[in-house]
Amino acid sequence: MEVFAKLIKTLTRIFQTLGSFLTVAMIFGILLVASFFTPLFSKGMLSVLNEITLPERANLSNTTTAIVVLGGGLTNDQQNNIIVNQYTEARLKTAVNLHQKTQLPIVVSGKEAPWMMAWLQRHDVWWVVPEKNSVNTCENAKFTAETVKIHNVILVTDPYHMNRARRQFALYDIATTPYIAELNEPTDWHKIGQNLKHSRRAMYEFLAFVRDIFFPQVDCKTNH
């Protein structure tokens, strides 16, 4: 009976410990889900992304020779014409401002390239080189390296995408200076929808970074 009583006490302690652990886990989970609707999640995730160490070749060592703008997607206007979406447009606007300061040529990379090039030309930027075969970030780097012989560039993309993109370009021996194109809708404690967009973007880039490191896409180099 004494042994049985000790066993009951031990099991009771175990269940109490498990109960406490589950309670803490549930509270943490609720707080984590709630943070998705605030600026906290995206800002925290961005800090994590920016802390990930990049290859040494990612850091610029010589004079930049071009501006590289990565496509962020396409959409349709009210007449059902294909146009660049808000993410791509934000990057293009940033690139135009940078081009006016530096007079460097602009390389547009991604399946969106023809529409990006047309957008730039409508804004009086004509020194544009299109790379229109890539459909993901590692192909952005690979096909840009194959299209134009450049080794030091200013890279334009959104803040969540930047560190991962710089890593991919470094794997193809292109050093980069980051130039952030902010998303059109900033985080705001009073605007849940905008916060959710940032949170989704941040989560996607974090998971993509993990995939690139541990399960790289076929076209990405793995020997660096």
N, C-alpha and C positions, 0 to 999 in steps of 0.2 A: 504493500500500500504506500509505503514511504517513497519507493522508487516511482510509483505511478503519480504521486503528488508532485514530485520534482519534474517529471516529464510534462505534466499539465502546466506547471509554472513556466518551464522553458518555452513550451509552445505559445503560452500567453504572451511572453515577452517578445517572441518572434513576430507574432501577429500584431502586437502593439507597434513594434518597430516598422513593420511593413505598412501598417496603417498610417504612421507618421510620414514615412517616405512617400506614400501615394498622395497624401494630403499636400505635402510640399510640391510634388511633381504636378499635381492638378493646379495648384495656385500659380506655379511657374508657367504652366501651359496657358492658363487663362491670361496672365499678364503678357505673355509673348504674343498671343493672338490679338489682344487688345492693342499692343504696340504697333501692329500692322497698320492701324488706322490713325497713327500719329507720326510725327517726324522722327521719333526715337528709333524705330527699327531701321529705316533707310540710312540715317546718319551713323548709327552703330555699325551696320553692315559695311558702309562705305569706308569707315575707319579700318575695319578688318581687311577689306580688299586692298587698301592703300598700304597696309603693313606687310603684305606678301612680298617677299624678296624677289627681285627680277634679275635675270642674267646680266652680267657686267656689260655685255655688248648693247644692252638697252639704253645705256646712258650716252648722251651725245658727246662726241669728242672733237668734231670738226665743224666747219661752217655748214649750216643747213642749205640744201639745194632745192627743196620743194616743200610744198604743203600737201599732205595726204589727208583726204576727207573720206571717212568710212560711211557707207550708206546705212540708213536706219529704217528703211522700209518705204513702201509705196502705198497709195490709197487712190480713191476715185473722187472726183469732184461731183457737183450736182448734175452735170451733163454726162456723167459716167466716164469722163476722160481720166486716164491714168496720170497721176501727179505724185510728187514726193510728199510723204507724210510729215507730220509736225516734227518728228525727231530728226529726219533728214534735213528738213528746212532749217531747223535751229543750227545744225552743223554747218550748213552752207552759208548762212548769215554770218556765223563766226569766221568762216574761211574767207569771206569777202572782206571783212574788216581787217583780217590779218594780211591778206593779199595787198590791200591798199597801203599798209604800213611797210611791207617788205618787198613788194613787187616780185615775189617768188611765184613760179608756176604752180598750178593746183592739179593734183592727181585725184580723180574721183574713183573710188573703188567699191565694187559691188554690182549686183544685177541692176541696181537703180542708176548706174552710171550714165546711160543715155539721157534720162530725165534730169539727173543732177547737172550734166553738162548744159542741157538746154536752159535750166533755171539760171545757171551762172551767166550764160550768154545774154539772157534777158536782163541781167543786172550788169552788163557791160564788162564782164570778165571773159576774155577770149583765150588766154594762155592756159588751156585746160587739156589734160591727158586722161582719157577714159580707160579704166580697167573694168570690163563688164562681165567677166566670167565667174567671179567669186560669189559664193552663196553663204559663206560663213567667215568667221574671223581669221581662222588659220589660212583659208584661201585668199582672203584679203591680202595677207602678208606674202604668201607664196606667189600669187599672180602679179602683185605689184612689183616684187623683186624681179620677176621674169619680164614684165612689160617695160620697165624703165630701170636703167642702171643708176640707182641712187642708194646711198648708204647712210645719209644723215638727213632726217626730215623732221618737220613739225607735224605732229599727228593730232588731228581734230576728231574728237568723238565725245560722247557724254561721260560724265564723271564715273558712273558705275562700270562702264565698259573700258575705260582708259587703261587700267593696269593690266588687264588680260590682253588687250590689243597690243600694248607695248611688249609684252612677253612674246607674243606670236611673231611680231616683226623682228625682235631680237634673234629668234631662232633662225630667221632668214637673213641675218647679218645686216639688218637695218636698224641703226640707232635712232632714237626718237626723243624729241622734246615735246612733252604733253601740252596741249592747248585745249582747255575744257570748253565744250559747248553745253551750256546749262539747258536743262529741259524747260520747255515753254511754261509749264505750270509748276512753280516752286512748292515745296512743302509749306503747309500752313496749319497750325493747330485747329483752325476753325473750318478747314476744308478736307473732309474725310476722303472724298473721291480722289483728290490730288495726292494725298498721303498714301493711299492704297496703290496708286500707279507707281510711285517711287519705291514702295516696299516690294512690289512684284518685280520691278526692274532690278532692284538690289539683290533679291533672292535668286533671280534667274542668273545674274552674273556670277554670284558666289558659287552656285551649283555648276555653272559652265567652267569656272576656274578650276574647281575640284576635278571635273571631268578631263579638262585639258592636261592636268598634271598626272593623274593616275590612269586615265583611259583616253589617251589622245586620239583625235579623229585620224582617219587613214591618211589624209593629205598632210598632216602635221608632222614635222620632223621629230624624231624621238632620240636622236643620237647626240644631242647637245646637253 
